[in-house]
């Protein structure tokens, strides 16, 4: 009986815990260096994110990604997470650099 109570209590605590999303920091320089353009903490999964006014970054650091994150380059056909990512990373943390001649415009993750 005590084990059942402990399991139920643990399940309730886990269910009541806030679900935090991954965090993303946009940089003016390559390799996640230079001026920070934007800091996006706890962004939810499944939504495409791009900065206001179509601002872009040379690189974006990420942390807390549970499964996969996709990055999309600036320039018309790929804006707002369309027409395929230029880079895909597995879960965890890392740094994405824009492809040669382009910046990063948006991302989506699961």
C-alpha positions, 0 to 999 in steps of 0.5 A: 500500500505504501508503494502505491501511495508513493507511485501515485504521489510521484506521478502527481508531482510530475504531472503538476511540474511545469513543462519548459521548452528549449532555449535559443540564443541568436548571435550576430557572429558565427560559431555562437559568438559576437553580439546577442541579437535575441534570447528566446527562453522556454520556447514551446515545441512544434511552433515555428519561430522567427524574429520580428521584422524578419531579423536573422542571425549568423548562428543560434545556440540551443539547449534543452531540445528533446528530440530534433531541431531544424534551422531554416535559412533566410531568403524567400523560399525558406522563410518561416520554416518552409521548403526544408531546413538547411540543418537538422540536429538531434536533441540536446544542445549545440550551435547552428551556423547559417550556410555560406552566404546566408543567415538563419531566419527561423527554427522549429523543434520537437 
